[in-house]
Amino acid sequence: MTSTIAVLGPGGVGGLLAGLLARAGHRVICLASDTTASAIRERGITVRSGHFGDFTAAVEADTELREPVDALFVTVKATAMPEALDRAPAAALGDGLVVPLLNGVEHMDMLRERYDPAQVTGAVIRVESTRTAPGEIEHGSPFCDLDLASATAPRERLEQLAGLLKDAGASATVHDDEATILWAKLAFLATAALLTTQHAATVGDVRTTHADEMRALVSEAVATGRACGADVTAEPVLRLFERMPYDTKSSMQRDAEAGRPLELDAIGGALLRAADRRGVPVPVAKRLVSSLRERHH
């Protein structure tokens, strides 16, 4: 069955999903700035991927959501989210499922204040994918894995979405606990983002040259997640580091190299705030966040 999907922020992650879903036969509407929307309307989404192959898919594009959709993927940077959400007003969404693929854990409350909580699901994605130009996507990782879980949305809706994503070629799994999937992602992401950016190093460099610091930071993030009620452990996070291609760069590192604003507060700041609330010592995270704030304020 064909679905109508909106993608708010067709960058590296959103553009990849938009391309995959459109190639699978779904109607996709990309929501972006005038410039990006015009480019995508004219040329579609082009994906270059060793995993999915190279292809171009036709999609629609607009600056604002103007009709109900089956699902809205929110794939903007955390630094742009408050303004970007104005492109997807709740009144236009209908009963569409809101699927945020953002970094951090604190965005869930903001989304549930703006949209019906029964339409909002927790979601994370593990992928390396970069927008090189409007509608131009380079997918680098040998996987595109999504996890879904919601404290407020019906599980059957998540199962339907997972089936749609699998049909498009991604891996998608529905889990029971929202906090667990969010913290499992943050434990990896905070470690990868802070260390690759601090040391101007690839993920491969981090797991070899900075292995002790990597393990210490993963332990701090896992301890914080567990204190927040998440069922997370260090071993799966460390295994994910081993799965990543050696030359992988984090999105925060790419932003630092390009002189763009960093998602430091959404990633590192969120970890520190959660640790502070629960009384969890996180000395490595504090040192790294402080250093990066001084260098990139």
ZADRENZA-515770 format. One record per residue (C-alpha): residue in one letter; x, y, z. Coordinates in steps of 0.1 Angstrom, whole numbers. Each point is the difference from the previous one (the first is absolute). Layout:
BEGIN
{code=A, X=X, Y=Y, Z=Z}
...
***
This chain:
BEGIN
{code=M, X=0, Y=0, Z=0}
{code=T, X=13, Y=34, Z=-9}
{code=S, X=5, Y=25, Z=28}
{code=T, X=5, Y=37, Z=1}
{code=I, X=32, Y=10, Z=19}
{code=A, X=13, Y=34, Z=9}
{code=V, X=37, Y=5, Z=8}
{code=L, X=8, Y=32, Z=19}
{code=G, X=36, Y=7, Z=-8}
{code=P, X=12, Y=-20, Z=-30}
{code=G, X=37, Y=0, Z=10}
{code=G, X=22, Y=-30, Z=4}
{code=V, X=-24, Y=-22, Z=19}
{code=G, X=-33, Y=15, Z=-12}
{code=G, X=11, Y=1, Z=-36}
{code=L, X=11, Y=-36, Z=1}
{code=L, X=-34, Y=-11, Z=15}
{code=A, X=-19, Y=22, Z=-25}
{code=G, X=19, Y=-16, Z=-29}
{code=L, X=-5, Y=-36, Z=12}
{code=L, X=-37, Y=5, Z=8}
{code=A, X=-6, Y=17, Z=-34}
{code=R, X=19, Y=-28, Z=-18}
{code=A, X=-23, Y=-25, Z=17}
{code=G, X=-30, Y=17, Z=-15}
{code=H, X=-12, Y=23, Z=29}
{code=R, X=-10, Y=36, Z=-4}
{code=V, X=26, Y=21, Z=17}
{code=I, X=-2, Y=37, Z=8}
{code=C, X=33, Y=17, Z=11}
{code=L, X=-4, Y=31, Z=22}
{code=A, X=28, Y=24, Z=-3}
{code=S, X=11, Y=36, Z=-8}
{code=D, X=-10, Y=16, Z=-33}
{code=T, X=34, Y=-7, Z=-15}
{code=T, X=2, Y=-36, Z=10}
{code=A, X=-37, Y=-8, Z=-8}
{code=S, X=5, Y=15, Z=-35}
{code=A, X=31, Y=-21, Z=-7}
{code=I, X=-17, Y=-32, Z=12}
{code=R, X=-32, Y=7, Z=-21}
{code=E, X=22, Y=5, Z=-30}
{code=R, X=25, Y=-28, Z=3}
{code=G, X=-14, Y=-24, Z=26}
{code=I, X=21, Y=-18, Z=26}
{code=T, X=32, Y=-16, Z=-12}
{code=V, X=15, Y=-27, Z=23}
{code=R, X=35, Y=-14, Z=-5}
{code=S, X=5, Y=-31, Z=22}
{code=G, X=21, Y=-31, Z=-1}
{code=H, X=-27, Y=-16, Z=21}
{code=F, X=-32, Y=11, Z=-18}
{code=G, X=15, Y=8, Z=-34}
{code=D, X=0, Y=33, Z=-19}
{code=F, X=-34, Y=13, Z=-10}
{code=T, X=-22, Y=31, Z=-4}
{code=A, X=-36, Y=1, Z=12}
{code=A, X=-26, Y=26, Z=-8}
{code=V, X=-16, Y=16, Z=31}
{code=E, X=-22, Y=30, Z=8}
{code=A, X=13, Y=30, Z=19}
{code=D, X=-15, Y=29, Z=18}
{code=T, X=9, Y=26, Z=27}
{code=E, X=-29, Y=-10, Z=22}
{code=L, X=-22, Y=-31, Z=6}
{code=R, X=-34, Y=8, Z=-15}
{code=E, X=-19, Y=-33, Z=3}
{code=P, X=-3, Y=-31, Z=22}
{code=V, X=27, Y=-27, Z=-3}
{code=D, X=5, Y=-35, Z=13}
{code=A, X=33, Y=8, Z=16}
{code=L, X=22, Y=30, Z=6}
{code=F, X=37, Y=-7, Z=3}
{code=V, X=17, Y=29, Z=20}
{code=T, X=37, Y=-1, Z=-12}
{code=V, X=13, Y=35, Z=6}
{code=K, X=29, Y=9, Z=23}
{code=A, X=-10, Y=6, Z=36}
{code=T, X=14, Y=36, Z=-4}
{code=A, X=-27, Y=7, Z=-27}
{code=M, X=-29, Y=-20, Z=14}
{code=P, X=-22, Y=27, Z=17}
{code=E, X=-1, Y=21, Z=-32}
{code=A, X=-2, Y=-30, Z=-23}
{code=L, X=-31, Y=-14, Z=17}
{code=D, X=-19, Y=31, Z=-12}
{code=R, X=1, Y=-17, Z=-34}
{code=A, X=-21, Y=-29, Z=13}
{code=P, X=-29, Y=15, Z=20}
{code=A, X=-20, Y=-24, Z=21}
{code=A, X=-32, Y=11, Z=-17}
{code=A, X=12, Y=-12, Z=-34}
{code=L, X=15, Y=-33, Z=12}
{code=G, X=-33, Y=-18, Z=4}
{code=D, X=5, Y=-32, Z=19}
{code=G, X=35, Y=-6, Z=-14}
{code=L, X=27, Y=-17, Z=21}
{code=V, X=28, Y=24, Z=10}
{code=V, X=34, Y=-18, Z=-2}
{code=P, X=29, Y=21, Z=13}
{code=L, X=34, Y=-12, Z=-11}
{code=L, X=19, Y=26, Z=20}
{code=N, X=31, Y=-1, Z=22}
{code=G, X=-5, Y=0, Z=38}
{code=V, X=-29, Y=-8, Z=22}
{code=E, X=-16, Y=33, Z=10}
{code=H, X=-19, Y=6, Z=-33}
{code=M, X=-28, Y=-25, Z=9}
{code=D, X=-16, Y=24, Z=25}
{code=M, X=0, Y=29, Z=-25}
{code=L, X=-17, Y=-22, Z=-26}
{code=R, X=-27, Y=-13, Z=23}
{code=E, X=-8, Y=36, Z=10}
{code=R, X=-5, Y=10, Z=-36}
{code=Y, X=-17, Y=-32, Z=-14}
{code=D, X=-24, Y=-25, Z=15}
{code=P, X=21, Y=-23, Z=21}
{code=A, X=-18, Y=-30, Z=-14}
{code=Q, X=16, Y=9, Z=-34}
{code=V, X=36, Y=3, Z=12}
{code=T, X=24, Y=-29, Z=1}
{code=G, X=35, Y=-2, Z=13}
{code=A, X=24, Y=-10, Z=-29}
{code=V, X=37, Y=-2, Z=-6}
{code=I, X=20, Y=-8, Z=-31}
{code=R, X=35, Y=-14, Z=-4}
{code=V, X=15, Y=11, Z=-33}
{code=E, X=27, Y=22, Z=-16}
{code=S, X=-16, Y=21, Z=-26}
{code=T, X=9, Y=35, Z=-12}
{code=R, X=-17, Y=27, Z=-22}
{code=T, X=26, Y=13, Z=-24}
{code=A, X=-24, Y=24, Z=-17}
{code=P, X=-38, Y=5, Z=0}
{code=G, X=-15, Y=-34, Z=-9}
{code=E, X=34, Y=-16, Z=-3}
{code=I, X=7, Y=-28, Z=26}
{code=E, X=32, Y=-20, Z=6}
{code=H, X=-8, Y=-31, Z=21}
{code=G, X=32, Y=-15, Z=15}
{code=S, X=-9, Y=-26, Z=25}
{code=P, X=-7, Y=-37, Z=-9}
{code=F, X=-33, Y=3, Z=19}
{code=C, X=-30, Y=22, Z=7}
{code=D, X=-16, Y=-12, Z=33}
{code=L, X=-30, Y=15, Z=17}
{code=D, X=-14, Y=-7, Z=34}
{code=L, X=-35, Y=11, Z=10}
{code=A, X=-17, Y=0, Z=34}
{code=S, X=-26, Y=23, Z=15}
{code=A, X=-13, Y=8, Z=35}
{code=T, X=-31, Y=16, Z=-16}
{code=A, X=-7, Y=-13, Z=-35}
{code=P, X=-17, Y=-33, Z=-7}
{code=R, X=24, Y=-28, Z=-8}
{code=E, X=-20, Y=-11, Z=-31}
{code=R, X=8, Y=33, Z=-17}
{code=L, X=37, Y=-5, Z=7}
{code=E, X=-2, Y=-35, Z=-15}
{code=Q, X=-17, Y=14, Z=-31}
{code=L, X=28, Y=26, Z=-4}
{code=A, X=27, Y=-26, Z=6}
{code=G, X=-15, Y=-22, Z=-28}
{code=L, X=0, Y=30, Z=-23}
{code=L, X=36, Y=8, Z=7}
{code=K, X=11, Y=-37, Z=-4}
{code=D, X=-18, Y=-1, Z=-34}
{code=A, X=21, Y=31, Z=-10}
{code=G, X=32, Y=-18, Z=9}
{code=A, X=8, Y=13, Z=35}
{code=S, X=2, Y=-21, Z=31}
{code=A, X=-27, Y=9, Z=25}
{code=T, X=-9, Y=-16, Z=34}
{code=V, X=-27, Y=9, Z=25}
{code=H, X=10, Y=-2, Z=36}
{code=D, X=-19, Y=2, Z=33}
{code=D, X=18, Y=29, Z=18}
{code=E, X=5, Y=34, Z=-14}
{code=A, X=26, Y=11, Z=26}
{code=T, X=22, Y=-30, Z=-8}
{code=I, X=2, Y=6, Z=-38}
{code=L, X=7, Y=37, Z=5}
{code=W, X=27, Y=-5, Z=26}
{code=A, X=16, Y=-29, Z=-19}
{code=K, X=4, Y=24, Z=-29}
{code=L, X=12, Y=29, Z=22}
{code=A, X=26, Y=-21, Z=16}
{code=F, X=16, Y=-7, Z=-34}
{code=L, X=-7, Y=34, Z=-15}
{code=A, X=13, Y=21, Z=29}
{code=T, X=32, Y=-21, Z=1}
{code=A, X=5, Y=1, Z=-38}
{code=A, X=-9, Y=37, Z=-4}
{code=L, X=20, Y=14, Z=29}
{code=L, X=31, Y=-21, Z=-6}
{code=T, X=2, Y=4, Z=-38}
{code=T, X=-6, Y=37, Z=3}
{code=Q, X=24, Y=5, Z=29}
{code=H, X=28, Y=-19, Z=-17}
{code=A, X=-8, Y=7, Z=-37}
{code=A, X=1, Y=-37, Z=-3}
{code=T, X=-21, Y=-26, Z=-19}
{code=V, X=-20, Y=-27, Z=18}
{code=G, X=28, Y=-25, Z=-8}
{code=D, X=26, Y=23, Z=16}
{code=V, X=-22, Y=3, Z=31}
{code=R, X=-3, Y=-37, Z=5}
{code=T, X=37, Y=-5, Z=-4}
{code=T, X=19, Y=31, Z=11}
{code=H, X=-25, Y=12, Z=26}
{code=A, X=-15, Y=-34, Z=11}
{code=D, X=4, Y=6, Z=37}
{code=E, X=-18, Y=34, Z=-2}
{code=M, X=-27, Y=-16, Z=-22}
{code=R, X=-7, Y=-28, Z=25}
{code=A, X=-1, Y=25, Z=29}
{code=L, X=-24, Y=23, Z=-18}
{code=V, X=-23, Y=-29, Z=-10}
{code=S, X=0, Y=-11, Z=36}
{code=E, X=-11, Y=34, Z=12}
{code=A, X=-27, Y=3, Z=-26}
{code=V, X=-13, Y=-35, Z=8}
{code=A, X=0, Y=7, Z=38}
{code=T, X=-20, Y=32, Z=-7}
{code=G, X=-25, Y=-18, Z=-22}
{code=R, X=-5, Y=-28, Z=26}
{code=A, X=-6, Y=26, Z=27}
{code=C, X=-27, Y=15, Z=-23}
{code=G, X=-17, Y=-34, Z=-2}
{code=A, X=14, Y=-13, Z=-33}
{code=D, X=11, Y=-36, Z=-4}
{code=V, X=34, Y=7, Z=-16}
{code=T, X=34, Y=-16, Z=3}
{code=A, X=34, Y=8, Z=-14}
{code=E, X=7, Y=-31, Z=-22}
{code=P, X=-25, Y=7, Z=-28}
{code=V, X=13, Y=36, Z=-2}
{code=L, X=36, Y=-11, Z=-3}
{code=R, X=-10, Y=-26, Z=-26}
{code=L, X=-16, Y=28, Z=-21}
{code=F, X=33, Y=18, Z=0}
{code=E, X=16, Y=-31, Z=-15}
{code=R, X=-27, Y=-1, Z=-27}
{code=M, X=6, Y=35, Z=-12}
{code=P, X=24, Y=4, Z=-30}
{code=Y, X=34, Y=13, Z=12}
{code=D, X=-3, Y=33, Z=-19}
{code=T, X=-34, Y=9, Z=14}
{code=K, X=-4, Y=36, Z=13}
{code=S, X=-27, Y=11, Z=24}
{code=S, X=-25, Y=27, Z=-11}
{code=M, X=13, Y=22, Z=27}
{code=Q, X=35, Y=-3, Z=-13}
{code=R, X=-12, Y=8, Z=-35}
{code=D, X=-18, Y=31, Z=13}
{code=A, X=32, Y=11, Z=19}
{code=E, X=21, Y=-4, Z=-32}
{code=A, X=-25, Y=20, Z=-20}
{code=G, X=-4, Y=28, Z=27}
{code=R, X=-36, Y=-8, Z=6}
{code=P, X=-17, Y=1, Z=34}
{code=L, X=5, Y=-31, Z=20}
{code=E, X=-27, Y=-22, Z=16}
{code=L, X=22, Y=1, Z=31}
{code=D, X=-28, Y=10, Z=24}
{code=A, X=-25, Y=-26, Z=-14}
{code=I, X=26, Y=-28, Z=3}
{code=G, X=26, Y=8, Z=27}
{code=G, X=-21, Y=25, Z=19}
{code=A, X=-29, Y=-25, Z=2}
{code=L, X=23, Y=-26, Z=14}
{code=L, X=14, Y=24, Z=26}
{code=R, X=-35, Y=12, Z=11}
{code=A, X=-13, Y=-35, Z=4}
{code=A, X=31, Y=-11, Z=19}
{code=D, X=-3, Y=31, Z=23}
{code=R, X=-37, Y=-7, Z=7}
{code=R, X=8, Y=-36, Z=10}
{code=G, X=32, Y=6, Z=18}
{code=V, X=22, Y=-20, Z=-25}
{code=P, X=36, Y=10, Z=-2}
{code=V, X=11, Y=6, Z=-36}
{code=P, X=34, Y=16, Z=1}
{code=V, X=11, Y=-9, Z=-35}
{code=A, X=-32, Y=13, Z=-15}
{code=K, X=3, Y=33, Z=20}
{code=R, X=36, Y=5, Z=-11}
{code=L, X=-8, Y=-6, Z=-37}
{code=V, X=-31, Y=21, Z=-1}
{code=S, X=18, Y=29, Z=18}
{code=S, X=29, Y=-2, Z=-25}
{code=L, X=-22, Y=0, Z=-30}
{code=R, X=-22, Y=28, Z=13}
{code=E, X=32, Y=21, Z=4}
{code=R, X=12, Y=-7, Z=-35}
{code=H, X=-34, Y=3, Z=-18}
{code=H, X=-20, Y=25, Z=20}
***
